[in-house]
C-alpha cells in the first residue's frame, strides 16, 4: 500500500493534467488570455507551496512538493500550446531545409519556450535550495529531461507524432517532425532513463521512512511513465485515445469555426 498510493497518484496526475491542458488549448482563442492568467496565478501559488513543502519531511510534504512542481511545469505547457511562449519563428520549415539549417529553424520555433524552462527551473531551485524535501526539484528535473528527449526523438523521427494534440495555430510545427519507424536516439533515451529508474525504485523499496518511500515512489513513477511515453512514440498503439476526453474541445471548436465559415445555402 505504501507504494500503491503514490504510484496511483502519479498516474492520475499524469493522465488528468495532460487531458486538462489539451482541453484548455482546444477552447476558442478568446478564452486564451483568461486561461493564461489563471494558470499564472496557479503557478505563482505553486512556487510558494513548493517552498513551504520543501521544508517538511512528511508524506504530505512529498505529495505537495510533487504536485506543486507539476503545476509549475503546467504553466509552460499551457503557455506553449496557447502560443504565448513558443519562439520567434512561427512558420513552417522551409522546403529543402536539412542538417544544421533545419536544426536552427526548429530551435527558433521553441527558443522562448526553452528559455521559459530555464527560468522556471531557477524558481524551483530557489524554492527548494538547501531544504530537506527535494521531491519538487527532482520532479521538475525528470519532466525537463524527458521532455527534451521526447522533442529530440520527434525531430529525428518516430512512428507516432501525436500531431493531433497540436492546436490549429501551432500546426506549422508538424513540418519540423519526421515520421519514421525508429531513430537511433530513442533506444538510448529509453535505456538511459531505465538505468536511472531502476535504482530509484530500489531506493523507494528500501526507504528509511514513510516520507522517503513516498518521495522516491512519486519521482520513480513519473520517470517510468515518461519511459512509457517514449515507447508509445514507436509502438503501433493509439495512445491518443487515453486523452480523447481532453480533445473534445478541439473538435467542438473546429466544428464551430466550420459552421461560421460555411455560408448558408442560397434559396
ABEGO torsion letter per residue (X at the ends): XAAAAAAAAAAAAAAAAAAAAAAAAABBAAAAAAAAAAAAAAAAAAAAAAAAAAABBBAAAAAAAAAAAAAAAAAAAAAAAAGABBBABBBBBBBGBBEAAAAAAAAAAAAAAAAAAAAAAAAAAAAABGBABAAAAAAAAAAAAAAAAAAAAAAAEBABAGAAABBAAAAAAAAABBBBABBAAAAAAAAAAAAAAAAAAAAAAABABAAAAAAAAAAAAAAAAAAAAAAAAABBBBAAAAAAAAAAAAAAAAAAAAAAABBBBBX
